[in-house]
């Protein structure tokens, strides 16, 4: 959320709105705005392209045969502490 409240939002002393309700309402409004503006296809394409790029990065950056995740970064012979 852009604004983080320290206390729950109260519309009336007896009616308190939870943060989850606020996030839900804002999510529904956002989805309706995307559908009405016909921008949902742009959003869907950008999510798919981003997911493909993240997966491709994960595949290409995976170390092969390296059991130590730090590699030689902590090796004493290479000038480490």
N, C-alpha and C positions, 0 to 999 in steps of 0.2 A: 504494500500500500504506500502511496505517496505520503500520507499523513499517518503517523503512528500515534494513537491516543494512549495516554497513560491510564485513563479510566474509561470504562465502557460508555458509549454514547447513550445519553438518556434524553428521550423526547418529552418525557413527563416523569415526575418523581417515581411513579410506579411502573413505567415502561422503559426498560433498558434494552438497547439493541446490541447484540453480540457482534464481534468482529467478523465471524464467519458469515453472518447474514449480510453484512455490508459487502464483503468480497463476493458473495453469491449474486447479490443484486447488481453490482458493478459488472460482473462477468456476463450476466444475462443482457444487460444494456449494451455491452461491447459486442456480443454476438449479434444482437438485433441490428446494431449500427453497421456491422460488416455485411449482413444480408441485405439491408435496405440500400446501402451504397454500392452493392454489387462488387464488393472488394474481397469477397470470401475466396474467390479463385486465386487471387494474388497471395493471400495469406496461406492458403493450402500449398501452393507451389513453393513459396519461400520456406515453409516448414519441411517439405519433402526434400528440397535441395539442401537445406541445412543438415537434416538427418543423414543424407548421403555423404556429405562432406565430413561430418563428424565420424561416421563409420569408416570412411576411407582413410582418414587421419589415424584412427585407431589401428587399422590394419597395417598401414605403412610404418607407423612408429613403434610397433611391437618388437622388442628385442628378441632375436632368435638365438637360442642356446645360451643365454645369459641368465644364470641363476640368481645373481646378485642384482637387485634393482638399481643400485647405485653404480654399478660397473666398477671402473677403476678410480672413482672420485675420492674414495677414502683409503687408497692404497698408500702405504708408508714409503715405498720405493719411488713413488712419483712425486715426492715432495709434500705429502700430506702431513698432518699433525699426528 
